[in-house]
Amino acid sequence: MRIAVFVAASLVVFTGFLHAQSDDDEDEMDYFPLVPTGNSMRFGMRYVGGPKVAFHNIGGVPGPTSVTDPGIPADRTYNDGYVNLDTRTDPATGSPKNDGFTNTWMVNYASQITAAAPATATTPAVDSSVSFHIYSADSLGTTINGRTSSADGWELQVGRSLGRIARKVNVSWVGGITFGSINAKRSDEVQALLTTLTDTYSLSGQDPPTAPYTAPTSTTRVLPDPHGNSQLNPNGGGNSTSADNTILLAQNPTEATTSRTVQVGGYWQIKGAYLTFRTGPTFQIPVTERIKLSIGFGAAMAFVGSTFKTDEEIVVDDVTSPITYVDEKTRQVLLPAFYADADAEYWLTERSGLYLGATYQKSKSFDQNLGSESATVNLGTTSGLQSGFTLRF
């Protein structure tokens, strides 16, 4: 981008050199043989550097929401299953069983199930149980910079002549809009503090299930006739009955928490666009009959819309699938700015011409939050080339 600005600046210097080499007769020429009107418009493309983006406090992966007080009966969701409130009722009264067990739960992996073991000389007896886990990671405050793509876009500008100063310099007041894109992204691995919450539920002496297992369960039995043969129903099939064979789980767990440092793989991106509304004076200086210099500056207001995306995962030994966190959030913001342009114009006809030059814009930065993570989008100094078509009417 610095090379592009250097090329544009060189063009401006070169046209100035041509003007210095002109003879006295040329100095007396009227460099405005064009249509004597004060209206102008131009449309062109901009080739500028993209905003700088830094991602902060990354690597935090939230776990599923769950009630942490083990003494409160509640639905609990884990990374490797769930334990919900009991759905059984007393057949006589229709009221909940309320016997400290639940018939509604799911376990995913065999490693979560502990079979009963008798006591030995050195260890106490172990009851059969099922353990569930909530994995969550807290960021260690890591900051990384995004890799920024160029913010190529376009511009549209209209102007009105205010007159001349110093006999040859035409002054116009212009207003317009420019469009640029934002695309900064980064894929990397960062360290985070992984916290594992383990809730252990007793099976109270029942034989443990084979994982994966989802309760409640039932079994179907075909009813025999008085002679021991299968009974036939009107459709020709055997009559059957269903019996509940659910393995009950204690409703409330015992809890334990451990922490360790892990690597979190992630992808972070800020993507969006910005419209800048600009207004200010422009000074047009003749160099030859067809070549003119144009210098402008003024105030601007940038309307920015951007989306913060994060996609992170942790590989945990006890879980087959990685623990993932995917989210995105959009923000719009208005930022004050100022700009300066320097262009060389080449007029093809009395009404139309081409321009090429350098553009510079200075703006503020803003922060965008996504959960515990954030990103600083620094529009800062934006510079580059601009070129296009200009009209007088």
Summary of the structure (lengths in Angstrom):
residues: 393
radius of gyration: 36.8
end to end distance: 33.6
largest distance: 129.6
contacts: 1215
relative contact order: 0.22
helix: 7%
strand: 60%
